[in-house]
C-alpha cells in the first residue's frame, strides 16, 4: 500500500494504491480523493494526511496485463489537472509492473 499526497491550488489531494493477491492473481486498486488532515493529538507531532471520499477508482485485475477499468464516484469532482496527475501516476505504476 502506498499513499501519495500533493497540493493543488491550496487543496490537498491523495492517491492511494493497494494491491491484493499473489503471483498471477494480483489486483491493483488506485484511488484518487481529496485528502483530510488527521490531528495527531500531540503538538510536537504534525497532523497526517488521510484519504477522504474517493472521486475516482481504477481497478486492474492483473497488474502485468494492465487492463484497467475506471470508476467515477457520483457527486465528487476534482480539477482536471489533478485528474491528469493521477492518470500519469497510475500509468507509471502500470508500466513498472508490466516491465
Residue frames as a rotation matrix with the C-alpha (Angstrom) as fourth column:
UNK 1
0.587 0.810 0.000 0.00
0.810 -0.587 0.000 0.00
0.000 0.000 -1.000 0.00
UNK 2
-0.644 -0.760 -0.084 1.26
0.760 -0.649 0.039 3.49
-0.085 -0.039 0.996 -0.78
UNK 3
0.577 0.779 -0.244 -0.22
0.762 -0.621 -0.181 6.93
-0.293 -0.082 -0.953 -0.23
UNK 4
-0.614 -0.710 0.345 0.95
0.786 -0.592 0.178 9.94
0.078 0.381 0.921 -2.23
UNK 5
0.445 0.757 -0.479 -0.32
0.766 -0.599 -0.234 13.41
-0.463 -0.263 -0.846 -1.38
UNK 6
-0.686 -0.612 0.393 0.08
0.723 -0.633 0.276 16.74
0.080 0.474 0.877 -3.18
UNK 7
-0.168 0.563 -0.809 -1.33
0.359 -0.730 -0.582 20.22
-0.918 -0.388 -0.079 -3.09
UNK 8
-0.595 0.070 0.801 -3.18
0.773 -0.223 0.594 21.86
0.220 0.972 0.078 -5.98
UNK 9
-0.367 0.406 0.837 -4.35
0.047 -0.891 0.453 25.46
0.929 0.205 0.307 -5.72
UNK 10
-0.506 0.039 0.862 -4.47
-0.776 -0.458 -0.435 25.27
0.377 -0.888 0.262 -1.93
UNK 11
0.626 0.728 0.280 -6.34
-0.780 0.588 0.213 21.94
-0.010 -0.352 0.936 -1.71
UNK 12
-0.465 -0.782 0.415 -4.75
-0.789 0.579 0.207 18.65
-0.402 -0.231 -0.886 -0.70
UNK 13
0.598 0.598 -0.534 -5.28
-0.779 0.591 -0.211 15.51
0.190 0.542 0.819 -2.83
UNK 14
-0.241 -0.711 0.660 -4.08
-0.736 0.577 0.353 11.96
-0.632 -0.401 -0.663 -2.48
UNK 15
0.255 0.187 -0.949 -3.59
-0.767 0.636 -0.081 8.81
0.588 0.749 0.306 -4.48
UNK 16
0.050 -0.158 0.986 -3.86
-0.798 0.588 0.135 5.53
-0.601 -0.793 -0.097 -2.59
UNK 17
0.032 -0.101 -0.994 -2.56
-0.778 0.623 -0.089 2.33
0.628 0.776 -0.059 -4.17
UNK 18
0.016 -0.031 0.999 -3.29
-0.762 0.647 0.032 -1.08
-0.648 -0.762 -0.013 -2.70
UNK 19
-0.242 -0.170 -0.955 -2.51
-0.801 0.590 0.098 -4.50
0.547 0.789 -0.279 -4.10
UNK 20
0.206 0.347 0.915 -4.08
-0.778 0.625 -0.062 -7.81
-0.594 -0.699 0.399 -3.16
UNK 21
0.974 0.212 -0.076 -3.47
-0.219 0.810 -0.544 -11.38
-0.054 0.547 0.835 -4.26
UNK 22
0.144 -0.948 0.283 -0.33
-0.288 0.233 0.929 -13.28
-0.947 -0.215 -0.239 -5.18
UNK 23
-0.594 -0.554 0.583 1.56
0.342 0.482 0.807 -14.16
-0.728 0.679 -0.097 -8.36
UNK 24
-0.905 0.214 0.367 -0.78
0.347 -0.128 0.929 -14.14
0.246 0.968 0.041 -11.38
UNK 25
0.049 0.993 -0.108 -3.80
0.864 0.012 0.504 -13.15
0.502 -0.118 -0.857 -9.30
UNK 26
-0.665 -0.352 -0.659 -2.67
0.657 -0.695 -0.292 -9.68
-0.356 -0.627 0.693 -8.25
UNK 27
0.308 0.798 0.518 -5.35
0.866 -0.460 0.195 -6.99
0.394 0.389 -0.833 -8.26
UNK 28
-0.783 -0.599 -0.168 -4.41
0.620 -0.730 -0.287 -3.33
0.049 -0.329 0.943 -8.02
UNK 29
0.457 0.889 -0.041 -6.68
0.883 -0.448 0.139 -0.58
0.105 -0.099 -0.989 -6.71
UNK 30
-0.778 -0.602 0.179 -5.82
0.590 -0.798 -0.120 3.08
0.215 0.012 0.976 -7.31
UNK 31
0.322 0.917 -0.237 -7.99
0.946 -0.301 0.119 5.68
0.038 -0.263 -0.964 -5.59
UNK 32
-0.693 -0.422 0.585 -7.99
0.427 -0.893 -0.138 9.45
0.581 0.154 0.799 -6.07
UNK 33
0.399 0.839 -0.369 -9.54
0.850 -0.189 0.491 11.59
0.343 -0.510 -0.789 -3.37
UNK 34
0.376 -0.238 0.895 -9.31
-0.368 -0.925 -0.092 14.86
0.850 -0.295 -0.436 -1.55
UNK 35
-0.354 -0.569 -0.742 -7.05
0.531 0.531 -0.661 14.42
0.770 -0.627 0.114 1.44
UNK 36
0.776 0.537 0.331 -8.03
-0.049 -0.472 0.880 15.24
0.629 -0.699 -0.340 5.01
UNK 37
-0.378 -0.891 0.250 -5.62
-0.373 -0.101 -0.922 16.15
0.847 -0.442 -0.294 7.75
UNK 38
0.576 0.481 -0.661 -5.97
0.359 0.578 0.733 13.91
0.735 -0.659 0.160 10.78
UNK 39
0.520 -0.380 0.765 -4.90
-0.707 -0.694 0.136 15.63
0.480 -0.611 -0.629 14.00
UNK 40
-0.229 -0.721 -0.654 -2.03
-0.065 0.682 -0.728 13.94
0.971 -0.124 -0.203 15.76
UNK 41
0.761 0.566 -0.317 -3.27
0.298 0.129 0.946 14.91
0.576 -0.815 -0.071 19.20
UNK 42
0.403 -0.723 -0.560 0.23
0.771 -0.062 0.634 16.00
-0.494 -0.688 0.533 20.20
UNK 43
0.886 -0.008 -0.463 1.62
-0.158 -0.945 -0.286 19.48
-0.435 0.327 -0.839 19.43
UNK 44
-0.025 -0.994 -0.108 5.10
-0.594 -0.072 0.801 18.08
-0.804 0.084 -0.589 18.71
UNK 45
-0.617 -0.103 0.780 3.78
0.433 0.783 0.446 15.67
-0.657 0.613 -0.438 16.03
UNK 46
-0.801 0.307 -0.514 2.42
-0.553 -0.708 0.439 17.14
-0.229 0.635 0.737 12.78
UNK 47
0.238 0.946 0.222 -1.05
-0.549 0.319 -0.772 16.28
-0.801 0.061 0.595 11.51
UNK 48
-0.737 -0.489 0.466 -1.13
0.019 0.673 0.739 13.44
-0.675 0.554 -0.487 8.95
UNK 49
-0.386 0.619 -0.684 -2.95
-0.921 -0.300 0.248 13.38
-0.052 0.726 0.686 5.62
UNK 50
-0.651 0.298 0.698 -5.54
0.113 0.948 -0.298 10.66
-0.751 -0.115 -0.651 5.08
UNK 51
-0.910 0.337 0.240 -7.80
0.263 0.024 0.965 9.87
0.319 0.941 -0.110 2.11
UNK 52
-0.569 0.821 -0.053 -11.24
-0.568 -0.439 -0.696 11.46
-0.594 -0.366 0.716 2.04
UNK 53
0.417 0.792 0.446 -14.20
-0.089 0.524 -0.847 10.27
-0.905 0.313 0.289 -0.05
UNK 54
-0.514 -0.664 0.543 -12.98
0.403 0.372 0.836 8.65
-0.757 0.649 0.076 -3.27
UNK 55
0.095 0.481 -0.872 -13.64
-0.607 -0.666 -0.434 10.53
-0.789 0.571 0.229 -6.52
UNK 56
0.464 -0.047 -0.884 -12.05
-0.814 0.371 -0.447 8.05
0.349 0.927 0.134 -8.96
UNK 57
0.247 -0.397 0.884 -11.11
-0.456 0.757 0.468 4.38
-0.855 -0.518 0.006 -8.57
UNK 58
0.217 -0.256 -0.942 -9.06
-0.911 0.293 -0.290 2.42
0.350 0.921 -0.170 -11.08
UNK 59
0.450 -0.019 0.893 -9.08
-0.481 0.837 0.261 -1.37
-0.752 -0.547 0.367 -10.76
UNK 60
-0.007 -0.534 -0.846 -6.57
-0.950 0.268 -0.162 -3.58
0.313 0.802 -0.509 -12.56
UNK 61
0.870 0.473 0.138 -7.38
-0.493 0.829 0.264 -7.29
0.010 -0.298 0.954 -12.42
UNK 62
0.662 -0.740 0.116 -3.86
0.721 0.672 0.170 -8.38
-0.204 -0.029 0.979 -13.39
UNK 63
0.637 -0.410 -0.653 -1.11
-0.120 -0.889 0.441 -5.81
-0.761 -0.203 -0.616 -12.90
UNK 64
-0.452 -0.854 0.258 1.09
0.143 0.216 0.966 -7.45
-0.881 0.473 0.025 -15.55
UNK 65
-0.280 0.440 0.853 -1.63
0.953 0.231 0.193 -7.33
-0.112 0.868 -0.484 -18.20
UNK 66
-0.796 -0.097 -0.598 -2.59
0.225 -0.964 -0.144 -3.75
-0.562 -0.249 0.789 -17.25
UNK 67
-0.587 0.717 0.377 -6.19
0.440 -0.108 0.891 -3.68
0.680 0.689 -0.252 -18.48
UNK 68
-0.940 0.117 -0.320 -7.55
0.252 -0.391 -0.885 -1.06
-0.228 -0.913 0.338 -16.09
UNK 69
-0.087 0.953 0.291 -11.16
0.757 -0.127 0.640 -0.09
0.647 0.276 -0.711 -15.51
UNK 70
-0.958 -0.229 0.175 -12.00
0.091 -0.816 -0.571 3.35
0.273 -0.531 0.802 -14.11
UNK 71
-0.004 0.952 -0.305 -14.98
0.926 0.119 0.358 4.09
0.377 -0.281 -0.882 -11.88
UNK 72
-0.742 -0.182 0.645 -16.12
0.058 -0.976 -0.209 7.65
0.667 -0.118 0.735 -11.16
UNK 73
-0.676 0.443 -0.589 -17.91
0.712 0.187 -0.676 8.47
-0.189 -0.877 -0.442 -7.94
UNK 74
0.150 0.825 0.544 -21.24
0.771 -0.443 0.458 10.31
0.619 0.351 -0.703 -8.03
UNK 75
0.902 0.432 0.009 -21.08
0.349 -0.741 0.574 13.87
0.255 -0.514 -0.819 -6.80
UNK 76
0.434 -0.817 -0.380 -17.30
0.355 -0.232 0.905 14.16
-0.828 -0.528 0.190 -6.32
UNK 77
0.939 -0.185 0.290 -15.36
0.212 -0.353 -0.911 16.45
0.271 0.917 -0.292 -8.59
UNK 78
0.268 -0.912 -0.311 -11.65
0.558 -0.115 0.821 17.17
-0.785 -0.394 0.478 -8.95
UNK 79
0.426 -0.201 -0.882 -9.83
-0.600 -0.792 -0.109 19.72
-0.677 0.576 -0.458 -11.09
UNK 80
0.980 -0.020 -0.197 -8.72
-0.154 0.547 -0.823 18.37
0.124 0.837 0.533 -14.45
UNK 81
0.183 -0.982 0.040 -5.04
-0.708 -0.160 -0.688 18.98
0.682 0.098 -0.725 -13.57
UNK 82
-0.167 -0.169 0.971 -5.48
-0.895 0.439 -0.077 16.73
-0.413 -0.883 -0.224 -10.52
UNK 83
0.758 0.497 0.423 -7.05
-0.251 0.820 -0.514 14.01
-0.602 0.284 0.746 -12.68
UNK 84
0.767 -0.542 -0.344 -4.17
-0.374 0.058 -0.926 14.31
0.522 0.839 -0.158 -15.18
UNK 85
-0.178 -0.879 0.441 -1.61
-0.930 0.005 -0.367 13.86
0.320 -0.476 -0.819 -12.42
UNK 86
0.114 0.319 0.941 -3.49
-0.673 0.721 -0.163 10.83
-0.731 -0.615 0.297 -11.05
UNK 87
0.963 0.269 -0.007 -3.67
-0.174 0.603 -0.779 9.20
-0.205 0.751 0.627 -14.51
UNK 88
0.407 -0.891 -0.201 0.07
-0.596 -0.092 -0.798 9.79
0.693 0.444 -0.568 -15.01
UNK 89
-0.269 -0.487 0.831 0.80
-0.953 0.259 -0.157 8.18
-0.139 -0.834 -0.534 -11.62
UNK 90
0.496 0.528 0.689 -1.36
-0.397 0.844 -0.361 5.14
-0.772 -0.095 0.628 -12.46
UNK 91
0.947 -0.140 -0.289 0.22
-0.244 0.269 -0.932 4.80
0.208 0.953 0.221 -15.91
UNK 92
0.059 -0.993 0.100 3.75
-0.837 -0.104 -0.537 4.96
0.544 -0.052 -0.838 -14.49
UNK 93
-0.189 -0.084 0.978 2.95
-0.809 0.577 -0.107 2.29
-0.556 -0.812 -0.177 -11.89
UNK 94
0.754 0.532 0.386 1.38
-0.212 0.753 -0.623 0.00
-0.622 0.388 0.680 -14.53
UNK 95
0.718 -0.575 -0.392 4.36
-0.477 0.003 -0.879 0.44
0.506 0.818 -0.272 -16.86
UNK 96
-0.245 -0.839 0.486 6.67
-0.948 0.101 -0.303 -0.57
0.205 -0.535 -0.820 -13.99
UNK 97
0.048 0.352 0.935 4.54
-0.599 0.759 -0.255 -3.63
-0.799 -0.547 0.248 -13.18
UNK 98
0.933 0.361 0.002 4.38
-0.200 0.522 -0.829 -4.79
-0.300 0.773 0.559 -16.80
UNK 99
0.494 -0.813 -0.308 8.12
-0.687 -0.148 -0.711 -4.39
0.533 0.563 -0.632 -17.36
